[in-house]
Each structure stands twice: as C-alpha cells, then as structure tokens.
Amino acid sequence: MPKDLTKLESHFAFGHNWSDYADKILDDQIIEAKNALHRLLGDETLAGKRFLDIGCGSGLHSLAALQLGAAEVVAMDLDPESVNTTERVLRRFAPAGASYRVIQRSVFDLNIADLGSFDVTYSWGVLHHTGNLYEALARAGAMTAPSGLFVFALYRKTWFCRFSRSRRFDDVNGFSSAAAVPIE
Ligand SMILES: C[S@@+](CC[C@H](N)C(=O)[O-])C[C@H]1O[C@@H](n2cnc3c(N)ncnc32)[C@H](O)[C@@H]1O
C-alpha cells in the first residue's frame, strides 16, 4: 500500500534532534544564519515581506528572517517537535512585536487559499526528505507570489555516500545544491 506522505509516520523523526535546541542556541549561530540568508538573497531585502519557511526544523532560519526585517514569517514543519522547538526559539529570540506563526503541516497540504502567498518561500534541506521531491518542489514553489523568490537547498548523492549516508558540500551552508528562483 502506498505511504501517505502527509503523515508524520512516513518520515524520519528529525524534530527529536532539536528538542533542547532553544536552550542551547548561540549568538554566533544566529549571526551565521543571518549572514547565510543575506548572501542567498543577494540584493533582495526582507523588509516588509512575507516569508514562508517550509520544514523549519529548529526555527533558526525563521528567526534569521525576522531579525532581517521580514514583516511576517510563517514557519511550518510536519514534525510536532520541530514546531515546538521553533515556537520556543522564536519566543525567546524574535524581535519584540515580530509577526510570526508556527504551524504543523506537511508541504503536501500547503495551499494559498489558507495561508496566502509569500514574497519569499524558503526550504532548506527539506524537500528531498518528503518522499516525492518533484511534487514537493511544485507545492512549495506554488506558494510563492508573482515576482517573489523561491529559495531551496537539496542534498545530492555523491561518490562519498558509499561511506557515509550523506555528505554536505559547497559554499552555502555546506549544501550541495541551493537555488534562489525568481517566480515570474
Ligand atoms: C534536515 S531538516 C532541515 C531543517 C531546517 N530547514 C534546517 O535547515 O535546519 C528537515 C526538516 O524537514 C521536515 N520535513 C520532512 N518532511 C516534511 C514534509 N513533508 N512537510 C514539512 N516538513 C517536512 C522535518 O521534520 C525536518 O524538520
């Protein structure tokens, strides 16, 4: 029987890894996350923009977006432990009065009618974990407003994968493939 990819049971339980993250996060990590996001966005500013973080995990990237001036952040993750950690991280470190919401949701259950569209749709190291990469890319990309930016990073299999389950490469936060795609 095909797995229901919208269900938590069909995924690796990443959230558990982050359960005490909110208590351990360091200023340097926040600064590095902001710098990395800034590098990725290039000339784009987040000021006044709606930012969607798909598969928010620890919430660090959502936090970086808020600290870089995003008008509103929606952070979402399938895993309730990730949702919980992100809530705690944002409660603790988000700028006073920042507008954000953290929801438990699968990328396959996203829809614009419910959440609206986003100036920046962001998904770092997530979509290849969903069980259907191309459908996940389509669903995530569809959340991006016209003239918006769809930013995603994926792992790639390499020769070294024979020796370790995954290896992170390259210059952008160690990921093998990262893209910032302007949406027409
Ligand atoms: C490797 S972690 C990356 C977390 C975060 N983006 C980061 O860069 O630190 C992958 C995250 O994707 C989430 N995830 C996996 N499948 C998902 C799905 N179908 N919908 C939403 N989130 C999903 C996991 O729960 C996990 O938090």
The ligand as an SDF file (V2000), in Angstrom:
LIG
                    3D

 27 29  0  0  0  0  0  0  0  0999 V2000
   17.1150   18.2040    7.6350 C   0  0  0  0  0  0  0  0  0  0  0  0
   15.8080   19.0090    8.4440 S   0  0  0  0  0  0  0  0  0  0  0  0
   16.0810   20.7150    7.9580 C   0  0  0  0  0  0  0  0  0  0  0  0
   15.5280   21.6910    8.9580 C   0  0  0  0  0  0  0  0  0  0  0  0
   15.7950   23.1790    8.6790 C   0  0  0  0  0  0  0  0  0  0  0  0
   15.2190   23.5960    7.4200 N   0  0  0  0  0  0  0  0  0  0  0  0
   17.2640   23.4720    8.7410 C   0  0  0  0  0  0  0  0  0  0  0  0
   17.8540   23.8150    7.7190 O   0  0  0  0  0  0  0  0  0  0  0  0
   17.8440   23.3760    9.8260 O   0  0  0  0  0  0  0  0  0  0  0  0
   14.3520   18.5560    7.5360 C   0  0  0  0  0  0  0  0  0  0  0  0
   13.0610   19.0890    8.1470 C   0  0  0  0  0  0  0  0  0  0  0  0
   12.0060   18.8620    7.2180 O   0  0  0  0  0  0  0  0  0  0  0  0
   10.8690   18.4150    7.9240 C   0  0  0  0  0  0  0  0  0  0  0  0
   10.0080   17.6850    6.9790 N   0  0  0  0  0  0  0  0  0  0  0  0
   10.2280   16.4680    6.4300 C   0  0  0  0  0  0  0  0  0  0  0  0
    9.2340   16.1300    5.6020 N   0  0  0  0  0  0  0  0  0  0  0  0
    8.3620   17.1840    5.6220 C   0  0  0  0  0  0  0  0  0  0  0  0
    7.1220   17.4400    4.9720 C   0  0  0  0  0  0  0  0  0  0  0  0
    6.5730   16.5490    4.1300 N   0  0  0  0  0  0  0  0  0  0  0  0
    6.4960   18.6090    5.1900 N   0  0  0  0  0  0  0  0  0  0  0  0
    7.0340   19.5170    6.0430 C   0  0  0  0  0  0  0  0  0  0  0  0
    8.2030   19.3400    6.6930 N   0  0  0  0  0  0  0  0  0  0  0  0
    8.8560   18.1760    6.4850 C   0  0  0  0  0  0  0  0  0  0  0  0
   11.4450   17.5580    9.0290 C   0  0  0  0  0  0  0  0  0  0  0  0
   10.5370   17.3430   10.0820 O   0  0  0  0  0  0  0  0  0  0  0  0
   12.6600   18.3770    9.4300 C   0  0  0  0  0  0  0  0  0  0  0  0
   12.3580   19.3170   10.4360 O   0  0  0  0  0  0  0  0  0  0  0  0
  1  2  1  0
  2  3  1  0
  2 10  1  0
  3  4  1  0
  4  5  1  0
  5  6  1  0
  5  7  1  0
  7  8  2  0
  7  9  1  0
 10 11  1  0
 11 12  1  0
 11 26  1  0
 12 13  1  0
 13 14  1  0
 13 24  1  0
 14 15  1  0
 14 23  1  0
 15 16  2  0
 16 17  1  0
 17 18  1  0
 17 23  2  0
 18 19  1  0
 18 20  2  0
 20 21  1  0
 21 22  2  0
 22 23  1  0
 24 25  1  0
 24 26  1  0
 26 27  1  0
M  CHG  2   2   1   9  -1
M  END
$$$$
